[in-house]
Every structure is written in structure tokens, then in C-alpha cells.
């Protein structure tokens, strides 16, 4: 379901490649761990500060089956506060912002 990877123009132009790669890798890790994947993967990104350093916090979650994990990354070039979805289907997976969902070219049915 997540073999072919796509990103909307808005994601491609406003989300750093380092963050995009991390999000795809988090999905791949769940696949590798034989975790059943929902067609909707949700990533909540926020900027955290600790000990004078800046971290990219990534909460990766799905609804069915319910699962959530939190990660912190120190080496992100441009950390951001946003929510990113990855919608999966038989044709592939598309990374997009929630407000782009109605325009998505990847079918979820």
C-alpha cells in the first residue's frame, strides 16, 4: 500500500526533504515490524526546546488499529509545527496536508 510514494506540490515545496524522509521511514518501520497499517497515517509535528537545543517532535499515529509513537529529532534543518497526513491506497501513498485531502489524487476507497 505504501510502496509508491508521492507528495503534493504544497508538501514538496514547504516541508523539508529531511522531514519527508523521516515520515516515510517511520511508516516503513511499522511495516517492517509487521504492524497492520491504517490507510491514514497522521503525523503531528511540533517544535520543542530542551537544554538550549531545538528538537523536531513527531507524533506518528493511526486510528485502526490504534497506535501512537513519539519521536524527537535534533538534526532537522527547519523544524516546523504542522500536521501531515499520508493516505495509502492500492495505487500508492500520498503525503499531504489535511486541508488538501479533498484535492488528493490517491483514492482511499
C-alpha positions as a Markdown table, in Angstrom:
| # | Residue | x | y | z |
|---|---|---|---|---|
| 1 | Unk | 0.0 | 0.0 | 0.0 |
| 2 | Unk | 2.9 | 2.4 | 0.7 |
| 3 | Unk | 5.4 | 1.3 | -1.9 |
| 4 | Unk | 4.8 | 4.1 | -4.4 |
| 5 | Unk | 5.4 | 7.4 | -2.7 |
| 6 | Unk | 4.1 | 10.8 | -3.7 |
| 7 | Unk | 3.8 | 14.2 | -2.1 |
| 8 | Unk | 1.5 | 17.1 | -3.1 |
| 9 | Unk | 3.2 | 20.2 | -4.5 |
| 10 | Unk | 2.5 | 22.1 | -1.3 |
| 11 | Unk | 4.2 | 19.4 | 0.8 |
| 12 | Unk | 7.1 | 19.2 | -1.6 |
| 13 | Unk | 7.6 | 22.9 | -1.5 |
| 14 | Unk | 7.1 | 23.6 | 2.1 |
| 15 | Unk | 8.3 | 20.6 | 4.1 |
| 16 | Unk | 12.0 | 19.9 | 4.2 |
| 17 | Unk | 13.2 | 16.7 | 2.5 |
| 18 | Unk | 14.7 | 15.6 | 5.8 |
| 19 | Unk | 11.3 | 15.6 | 7.4 |
| 20 | Unk | 9.6 | 13.9 | 4.4 |
| 21 | Unk | 12.2 | 11.2 | 4.5 |
| 22 | Unk | 11.8 | 10.7 | 8.3 |
| 23 | Unk | 8.0 | 10.3 | 7.9 |
| 24 | Unk | 8.3 | 7.7 | 5.1 |
| 25 | Unk | 10.9 | 5.9 | 7.2 |
| 26 | Unk | 8.5 | 5.8 | 10.2 |
| 27 | Unk | 5.8 | 4.1 | 8.1 |
| 28 | Unk | 8.4 | 1.7 | 6.7 |
| 29 | Unk | 9.5 | 0.8 | 10.2 |
| 30 | Unk | 5.9 | -0.1 | 11.2 |
| 31 | Unk | 5.7 | -2.2 | 8.0 |
| 32 | Unk | 9.0 | -3.9 | 8.9 |
| 33 | Unk | 7.7 | -4.6 | 12.4 |
| 34 | Unk | 4.6 | -6.3 | 10.8 |
| 35 | Unk | 2.2 | -3.7 | 12.3 |
| 36 | Unk | -1.1 | -3.5 | 10.4 |
| 37 | Unk | -1.3 | -0.1 | 8.8 |
| 38 | Unk | -4.3 | 2.1 | 8.5 |
| 39 | Unk | -4.8 | 3.8 | 5.2 |
| 40 | Unk | -4.5 | 7.1 | 7.0 |
| 41 | Unk | -1.2 | 7.8 | 8.8 |
| 42 | Unk | -1.1 | 11.0 | 10.8 |
| 43 | Unk | 2.0 | 12.9 | 11.8 |
| 44 | Unk | 1.8 | 15.8 | 14.3 |
| 45 | Unk | 4.9 | 17.9 | 14.1 |
| 46 | Unk | 5.9 | 20.5 | 16.7 |
| 47 | Unk | 9.0 | 22.4 | 17.8 |
| 48 | Unk | 10.3 | 21.5 | 21.2 |
| 49 | Unk | 13.1 | 23.2 | 23.2 |
| 50 | Unk | 15.2 | 21.4 | 25.8 |
| 51 | Unk | 18.6 | 22.4 | 27.3 |
| 52 | Unk | 19.0 | 25.3 | 24.9 |
| 53 | Unk | 18.5 | 23.0 | 21.8 |
| 54 | Unk | 15.7 | 22.8 | 19.3 |
| 55 | Unk | 14.1 | 19.5 | 18.5 |
| 56 | Unk | 11.5 | 18.4 | 16.0 |
| 57 | Unk | 8.9 | 16.4 | 17.8 |
| 58 | Unk | 7.0 | 13.9 | 15.6 |
| 59 | Unk | 3.9 | 12.1 | 16.9 |
| 60 | Unk | 3.0 | 9.2 | 14.5 |
| 61 | Unk | -0.4 | 7.8 | 14.9 |
| 62 | Unk | -3.2 | 5.9 | 13.2 |
| 63 | Unk | -6.8 | 5.0 | 14.2 |
| 64 | Unk | -7.3 | 1.4 | 13.2 |
| 65 | Unk | -5.7 | -0.4 | 14.7 |
| 66 | Unk | -5.0 | 2.3 | 17.2 |
| 67 | Unk | -1.3 | 3.1 | 17.6 |
| 68 | Unk | 0.8 | 6.1 | 18.5 |
| 69 | Unk | 4.6 | 6.7 | 18.9 |
| 70 | Unk | 6.5 | 9.9 | 19.6 |
| 71 | Unk | 10.0 | 10.7 | 18.3 |
| 72 | Unk | 12.4 | 13.6 | 18.8 |
| 73 | Unk | 15.0 | 14.7 | 16.1 |
| 74 | Unk | 17.8 | 17.1 | 16.8 |
| 75 | Unk | 19.2 | 17.4 | 13.3 |
| 76 | Unk | 16.2 | 18.8 | 11.4 |
| 77 | Unk | 17.3 | 21.8 | 9.3 |
| 78 | Unk | 13.9 | 23.7 | 9.5 |
| 79 | Unk | 11.7 | 22.3 | 12.3 |
| 80 | Unk | 8.0 | 23.0 | 11.9 |
| 81 | Unk | 4.6 | 23.0 | 13.6 |
| 82 | Unk | 2.1 | 21.3 | 11.4 |
| 83 | Unk | 0.0 | 18.2 | 10.7 |
| 84 | Unk | 0.8 | 15.9 | 7.8 |
| 85 | Unk | -1.2 | 13.0 | 6.5 |
| 86 | Unk | -0.1 | 10.1 | 4.4 |
| 87 | Unk | -3.1 | 8.5 | 2.6 |
| 88 | Unk | -2.5 | 5.0 | 1.3 |
| 89 | Unk | -4.2 | 3.0 | -1.4 |
| 90 | Unk | -3.6 | 0.2 | -3.9 |
| 91 | Unk | -2.0 | 2.8 | -6.2 |
| 92 | Unk | 0.4 | 4.1 | -3.6 |
| 93 | Unk | 0.7 | 6.7 | -0.9 |
| 94 | Unk | 0.4 | 10.4 | -0.9 |
| 95 | Unk | 1.8 | 12.8 | 1.6 |
| 96 | Unk | -0.4 | 15.9 | 2.1 |
| 97 | Unk | -1.7 | 18.5 | 4.5 |
| 98 | Unk | -5.2 | 17.8 | 5.9 |
| 99 | Unk | -6.7 | 20.8 | 4.0 |
| 100 | Unk | -5.6 | 19.2 | 0.7 |
| 101 | Unk | -7.4 | 15.9 | 1.3 |
| 102 | Unk | -10.4 | 16.7 | -1.0 |
| 103 | Unk | -8.0 | 17.5 | -3.8 |
| 104 | Unk | -6.0 | 14.3 | -3.3 |
| 105 | Unk | -5.4 | 12.2 | -6.4 |
| 106 | Unk | -4.8 | 8.9 | -4.4 |
| 107 | Unk | -8.1 | 7.2 | -3.8 |
| 108 | Unk | -8.8 | 5.9 | -0.3 |
| 109 | Unk | -11.6 | 3.5 | -1.1 |
